[in-house]
Amino acid sequence: MRKLLYVPVIHVDSDLGSMASSIEKRSVQICGRERWERHKQTVSIFWDNIEKYFNKVNADNLKIYQDGLMADGELGQKIIKEGAQKGSRNYQIVLDLVRKSAEIRKTEDVALLKEEYNRIIKLSQSKSIWERTVAYIGYRFHRDKLMEKRDRFIADNINHTLKEGETGVLFIGAYHNVFAHIAKDITIEEVKKREKVKAYFKMLISGRDKERFDELAEYLVKSEQWVVDSDQRIEDSNEQRETSNQ
């Protein structure tokens, strides 16, 4: 049997590099200061619990596929170490797993990553209203197609490199839909449900329905919700793939 653990990546400031301050300012404008501060507290606890989860996982046969990682071997480990040193909670957990004998694997295509990065930088650095408008239209036009290409590449990598008897871990953002392209013989176990994470972000940005927002925030930080029946996990993952392919 081949198994894939899915962990949604929720970025912290250290993941965003030079764009962190501009994203922080814009996020406060969209969400409101109170809700944005609640979000940052939620994300911190979320990663605390993800770390606790993997402290209980045997890393000996673990194969790690990481959002944005375009190399394995020494270069891949160097990228992970540098990210961990800068404060990325995601990379700190991956580095700890590697030190416990887990193996990182090349996950993404360099050309596709460069294309997306260049469009995001252009958007963030646009100064005039005209420049921002043009950059935003260009980004929105290409975003979905680029995401689809990345998701297919990642899934193909997993399908061809995850061997029988191995367990993979996919750390990736909730707006990616890699599941739809994963081979049917790979069992997907969601450490946190992708659809609930997407719903959380929708509520975060909307600024409305505080009760629903609080409910989803509680879901993200409650570690006991990770323990579910294995048959149900298999059934849920298969249903989601079937729905995505319709």
C-alpha positions in Angstrom: 0.0 0.0 0.0 1.1 3.6 -0.7 0.0 6.3 1.6 0.1 10.1 1.5 -0.3 12.4 4.5 -1.6 15.8 3.6 -0.7 18.9 5.6 -2.1 22.3 4.6 0.6 25.0 4.6 -0.5 28.2 6.3 2.2 30.8 5.9 3.8 32.8 8.7 5.6 36.1 8.2 9.0 34.4 7.9 7.8 32.5 4.8 7.0 35.7 3.0 10.4 37.3 2.9 10.6 40.9 1.6 6.8 40.9 0.9 5.8 40.3 4.5 5.3 43.9 5.5 3.2 44.8 2.5 1.1 41.7 2.8 0.6 42.4 6.5 -0.6 46.0 5.8 -2.9 44.8 3.0 -4.3 41.9 5.2 -5.2 44.3 8.0 -7.0 46.5 5.5 -9.0 43.6 4.2 -9.6 41.6 7.4 -9.5 44.2 10.1 -6.9 44.4 12.9 -8.7 42.2 15.4 -9.5 39.4 13.0 -6.0 39.5 11.5 -4.4 39.2 15.0 -6.7 36.3 15.8 -5.5 34.7 12.6 -1.8 35.0 13.5 -2.5 33.4 16.9 -4.4 30.6 15.3 -1.6 29.9 12.8 1.0 29.8 15.6 -1.1 27.2 17.6 -1.8 25.3 14.4 1.9 24.8 13.7 2.6 23.9 17.4 0.1 21.1 17.0 1.4 20.0 13.6 4.8 19.7 15.2 3.4 17.6 18.1 1.7 15.4 15.5 4.9 14.6 13.7 6.8 14.0 16.9 4.6 10.9 17.2 5.2 9.7 13.6 8.0 7.2 12.7 10.2 9.1 10.2 12.2 6.1 9.0 10.1 5.4 5.9 8.8 8.9 5.4 9.1 10.7 2.0 8.5 14.5 2.1 7.0 16.5 -0.8 7.2 20.2 0.0 5.3 23.1 -1.6 7.9 25.2 -3.5 10.7 22.7 -3.3 12.4 22.2 -6.6 15.4 20.1 -5.5 16.2 17.1 -3.4 19.6 15.8 -2.1 22.1 18.3 -0.6 20.6 21.3 -2.4 17.1 20.4 -1.2 18.4 20.0 2.4 20.2 23.4 2.1 16.9 25.1 1.1 15.1 23.5 4.0 17.8 24.5 6.5 17.9 28.1 5.3 14.1 28.4 5.5 14.1 26.9 9.0 16.8 29.3 10.2 14.7 32.2 8.9 11.8 31.0 11.1 9.5 29.0 8.8 7.5 26.7 11.0 6.8 24.4 8.0 10.5 24.1 7.2 11.5 23.6 10.9 9.2 20.6 11.1 10.5 19.2 7.8 14.1 19.7 9.0 13.4 17.8 12.2 11.9 14.9 10.2 14.9 14.8 7.9 17.2 14.6 11.0 15.1 11.6 12.1 15.8 9.8 8.7 12.9 11.1 6.6 13.8 11.8 2.9 12.9 15.0 1.0 12.0 14.6 -2.6 12.0 17.1 -5.5 8.4 18.3 -5.7 8.1 21.2 -8.1 9.1 22.4 -11.6 11.7 25.2 -11.5 10.3 27.0 -14.5 6.7 27.0 -13.2 7.9 28.4 -9.8 9.9 31.1 -11.4 6.9 32.2 -13.6 4.6 32.4 -10.5 7.3 34.2 -8.4 7.9 36.8 -11.1 4.2 37.6 -11.4 3.8 38.0 -7.6 6.9 40.2 -7.4 5.6 42.4 -10.2 2.2 42.7 -8.5 3.7 43.5 -5.1 6.1 46.1 -6.5 3.6 48.0 -8.7 3.4 51.6 -7.5 0.9 53.4 -9.6 -2.8 52.4 -9.8 -2.3 51.7 -13.5 0.7 49.4 -12.9 -1.1 47.6 -10.1 -4.2 47.1 -12.3 -2.2 45.7 -15.3 -0.2 43.4 -13.0 -3.3 42.2 -11.2 -5.1 41.4 -14.4 -2.1 39.6 -15.8 -1.7 37.6 -12.5 -5.4 36.6 -12.3 -5.5 35.6 -16.0 -2.5 33.2 -15.6 -3.0 32.1 -12.0 -5.5 29.3 -12.4 -3.7 27.8 -15.4 -0.4 28.0 -13.7 -1.8 26.4 -10.5 -3.2 23.5 -12.6 0.2 22.9 -14.2 1.9 22.9 -10.8 -0.6 20.6 -9.3 -0.3 18.1 -12.1 3.5 18.2 -12.0 3.5 17.6 -8.2 1.0 14.7 -8.5 3.0 13.1 -11.3 6.1 13.3 -9.1 4.3 11.7 -6.2 2.7 9.0 -8.4 6.1 8.0 -10.0 8.4 8.3 -6.9 6.3 7.0 -4.0 6.9 3.3 -3.9 4.9 0.4 -2.5 5.0 0.3 1.3 6.2 4.0 1.5 4.4 6.9 3.3 4.7 10.3 1.8 3.9 13.7 3.4 2.7 16.5 1.2 3.0 20.0 2.7 1.1 22.3 0.4 -1.4 25.2 0.4 -5.1 24.4 0.6 -5.9 26.2 -2.7 -3.8 23.6 -4.6 -5.8 20.6 -5.8 -3.2 17.9 -6.1 -5.7 15.3 -4.9 -7.5 15.2 -8.2 -4.4 13.9 -10.0 -3.1 11.4 -7.4 -3.1 7.8 -8.4 -6.1 5.8 -7.2 -3.9 3.2 -5.3 -2.5 6.0 -3.1 -4.5 6.4 0.1 -4.7 10.1 1.2 -5.0 10.9 4.9 -5.7 14.6 5.6 -4.0 15.8 8.8 -6.4 18.7 8.5 -9.2 18.8 6.0 -8.3 20.9 2.9 -11.9 22.1 2.4 -12.2 23.3 6.0 -8.9 25.3 5.7 -10.2 26.9 2.5 -13.5 27.8 4.3 -11.4 29.3 7.1 -9.6 31.6 4.7 -12.9 32.6 3.0 -14.3 33.6 6.4 -11.0 35.4 7.3 -11.1 37.6 4.2 -14.8 38.2 4.2 -14.7 39.9 7.6 -18.2 38.6 8.3 -19.9 35.8 10.3 -17.7 35.9 13.4 -19.3 32.7 14.8 -18.4 30.6 11.7 -14.9 32.1 11.6 -14.3 31.2 15.3 -15.7 27.7 14.7 -13.2 27.1 11.8 -10.3 28.7 13.8 -11.1 26.2 16.6 -11.0 23.4 14.1 -7.5 24.4 13.0 -6.1 24.3 16.6 -7.8 21.2 18.0 -5.4 18.3 17.7 -7.9 15.7 18.8 -9.8 16.1 15.5 -6.9 14.5 13.7 -7.8 11.1 15.2 -10.4 9.6 12.9 -11.2 6.1 11.7 -8.8 5.0 8.9 -11.6 3.5 6.7 -13.4 6.9 6.9 -10.3 8.7 5.8 -9.9 6.4 2.8 -13.6 6.9 1.9 -13.4 10.7 2.3 -10.3 11.0 0.2 -11.7 8.9 -2.6 -15.0 10.9 -2.6 -13.1 14.1 -2.8 -11.0 12.9 -5.8 -14.2 11.7 -7.6 -15.9 15.1 -7.0 -12.8 17.0 -8.2 -12.8 14.9 -11.4 -16.5 15.6 -12.3 
